[in-house]
Amino acid sequence: MNEPPPSLANQRSRRVMVKLGMARDPADDFDHPLVPEGNPARRNVLYRIARADWAG
C-alpha cells in the first residue's frame, strides 16, 4: 500500500480499517514528518492486520 496512513482526525478512514478487521495500537501512532506541527493531519494512526486474518 503506497497511501499514507489515516490521520487521527480522519474518522471515515478509521471506520473502514475497523470494518476490515484491522487493529490499532495507539503506541504505534506517529507524527508525519512532512506535515507541519499544528496541522490536524500531522498525527497518523497505524492499523494492522495479520496475514492469516486477511481474506483478500
Order of alpha helices (4+ residues) and beta strands (2+ residues): alpha-beta-beta-beta-beta
